[in-house]
Every structure is written in C-alpha cells, then in structure tokens.
Amino acid sequence: MHSPASRSIRFLFRRKWAIMLIVLVFGGGAAGYFAIHPSSYEASSRLLVKFGREYVYRQESDDKSIVQPNFGQDQIVNSLIEIMKSLKIVESVVSQIGITILYPHLDLDKALSRDVSPQTLAVNQFSEDLSIKQSQHSNVIVITYSNEDPTIAADALNMFIEEFRVKHLQLYGETRLEFLRDQLDRLAQDLNQAEENLETFERNNNAYALDQQRELLLRQRSDLETQQNGAMTEAAALGQRLQVLQAQIINVPPTMPISSVTENTPVFVKAEADLLALRMEEQRLATQYGDRHPEVIRVRQAIALAQKSLAAMTSKMTGAETRGANPLYKELTSNIVMTEAGLKEAVERSVMLSTQIQQITERTEALTANDRTLRQLRRDQSDAEQVYQNYLKIVEEARVAGDMDRNKITSISVIDPAVPPEFEEGPSKEVKIALSILFSIIGGVSIAGIIEVLSHRFAIAEDVESTFGLAVLADIPMEKS
C-alpha cells in the first residue's frame, strides 16, 4: 500500500518531462523576457489648480462689474486635464528631447513597415506611458510618466508640465491688449473732443456761472416789474385826476371881477374865496379818494350852493367893476398841464420798463437754453471721462496680465516637481524572474496533474484494485529492451 507522499513522488517522477518542458517554455520565456526587457521608472508630479484671473470675465466697457464664471472647480480641473491630453503638448516634448533619447529601443523598422512615422509612434508611446488623473475631493492633478531611464522620466515629465503651462497661457492668456489700446486712443480722442466742445461753448456764449447770472436777471426782472406796477398805478391815478380836473375847469370862467364900487364888494370877494377853497378841497379829495367818495360828493354839493350864491350876488352888484384872470382857472389849467405831463411820463416809463422786462425774459430764456446745452456738454464730457478712465484701468489690468503671462505666472502651481525615481516601477527584475519560475513550476505541476487525471493508464496496483475491485497478485515491471 503506497502512502500519498510516495504516490505524489511517483507522479512527479512519472510526469517529470512534461513538468520540465512547461517550466522551460513558460518559466524560461518569462524569465528571459524580464531579463532582456528594460526596467521602467515612474516619475510623478502634482499640480495645484487655483481659481485665478483666467476664469474671471471683465466687461470691456464702462461697466466695472466682474462676472463670475458659472462653473465649479471640478469642471476647471477636468478642462485642464483635457488640455494636458492634447497631442500638441506631447509632440513638443518628444521633439525637444528626441525620439532616440526617449525610446532607444523603439522599433523604428516596424513603424516604417506599418506606414507610421517614428514621431507618431513615439508620441503614442509617450501618451500610453503618461497618466493624468484628479486627486479625489481636491483641486490637485497627479501626473505620472514611465520610462526606462529615471532621469529622462523626470526631465520629460517636468518638460511636459512646462509645455502645458505655456499651452494654458496661450488659451487663457491676455490677447486683447492691442485692441484695448486702440480703443483707449479712440476714447482719448472722444474725451478731447468733448472737452473742446465744452470750452468752445463756454467761451462763445459766456457760459460761466450761469446760476448766478440767472439769479441776477431774475432779481432785476422782479425790481423792474415792481417799478412797472408802480408806474402803471401812478398812471392810473394821474388819469383819474386829469378827468377830475377837466370836469372842474369846464365850470370855472377864465376871468373874474377884481374890483367893485358897491357895498357888496367885500362879501363878493369872500364868496369867491370860499368857492376857490371848496374847489381845491374837491380836487384834493377826488385825487385821494376818487369821485364816488362821500366826502367828495359833500364838497361838490357845497360848491354848487356857493356858485348859486355867488351868481345871485353878481346879479345884484351895481356900479363899475374891473375883471381880470381867474386864479382858480389858472390853478386848474396848471394842474391839468402838470397832470398830463406826469401821465405821459408814467406811461412812457411803464412802456420802457415793459421793454426791459421783455429783454431780461429773453436773456433768461437764452440762459436756460444755454444751461441745458451746457449740462448736456458737461454730461458728455463726464461720460467720456468715465469711459476713458474705465478703459484705462482695463488696459492697465491687461498690461499687468500680459506681464504675468510673459513671466508664466498662472493659477497652476507645481506642488512637487518630478525627480528621478530611485526604484523601478513595480517589483524588481530578480523578483519578477523568481516569480515567473515559481509560477511556471506551479503551472507545470498543475497541468501534469490534469493530464494524470485524464489519463486511462494505471500507474500503480492500487489503481487497478480501486477501479475493478480485484486483488492484484503481482506486478511485473516493464523493462525496456
């Protein structure tokens, strides 16, 4: 009865050639591949993506507002990753370093046979060796590149990052400086024209201190209107007085007796004096109160009585008398002349004041029109100044941004620049060879065991007894002749 260990040993010896063949083919092939194939070194670098000036839009007008983007950090990072995958960046790196330095073992003949240029083959290989991914829950991009030379791996990755920064500046950088400068020159001309228009209008129309001028004119017009109202009132009063005097002089004779030899002469003289006094009182009251005032009516009634009395006395007078100029008639005539002259002067003064008021009104309206024009010109000048200053600020910002672009100052910061890796990527070459031999042995034994199970031959007597249920009396070893 054979033990399991002895049976396993017998099995290994029986299938040793198959196992050895498998080990030699697969294990030897794998070991040879790892021995011949160059090692790969992986260089890595990390980039920090900041929310910088590239992602802020500014109005190129007088509007000072800044429009924030409608996308988040993840979208920015993904956009940058897509830019990094651009073949133009890889082509630039391959061209600067050289195909033979990057991939000295590249099969150029195979590339030519496939009608593919060595440059394209190297670019594709570089893209395969390059890995770009975003670190989870962060604004960090992790970039790795594998090459058989650790120094070239680090240099190529650093050059790739630098080319990416250049590409990033080309896409997001300031390219509008010349346009803004042209706009600024045009706005400067508009501002100069607006200032010149304002100065010309002020000089030609004496448009200085218009508010003070208008206030002075309004004050002058108010004074003239007051004077005109006084002149009109005076003219109205003189007109009424003239009517009263003209009505009075009708009843006054130009001459009157100046001497008489009768005994009634003193009485007659006194009556005429009283009549003259009443007429003077009537003139005064009519001028002061008007024709319908009770005092004026009372005085006129007294005058009428005095006239009747004087007429009666005149008819009774006897003897010779001497007549002369009536003082009352003379007084009334003088008053009429003076009143007419005063009325004419008041009317003329009123007309003159009306003309002056009209002239001041026209000047005031002209000042108002000039004031509207002046305000509009000042608004134009102010608007032109504001737009110019806004564009001047935008141009300065664009100039600073252009300087930052030329100095490659972006929102992309290198956290860890690539350095030559000390250890090759993955397990070492010796470990790979050992593992390939170990796995080939395991595989060979496994395949041999499968063959053993599938075989219909009996290797030992126990197999016959277990299969047919018969006892084996003896086993005869087969000898080779």
Secondary structure, DSSP 8 states (H G I E B T S, - for coil): ---HHHHHHHHHHHTHHHHHHHIIIIIHHHHHHHHHS---EEEEEEEEE---GGG-EE-SSS---EE--S--HHHHHHHHHHHHT-HHHHHHHHHHH-HHHH-TT--HHHHHHTT--HHHHHHHHHHHHEEEEE-TTSSEEEEEEEESSHHHHHHHHHHHHHHHHHHHHHHHS---HHHHHHHHHHHHHHHHHHHHHHHHHHHHHT-SSHHHHHHHHHHHHHHHHHHHHHHHHHHHHHHHHHHHHHHHHTTS-SEEEEEE-STTHHHHHHHHHHHHHHHHHHHHHHHHH-TT-HHHHHHHHHHHHHHHHHHHHHHH--S-EEEEE-HHHHHHHHHHHHHHHHHHHHHHHHHHHHHHHHHHHHHHHHHHHHHHHHHHHHHHHHHHHHHHHHHHHHHHHHHHHHHHHHTT--SEEEEE-----SS-SSS-HHHHHHHHHHHHHHHHHHHHHHHHHH--S--SHHHHHHHH-------------
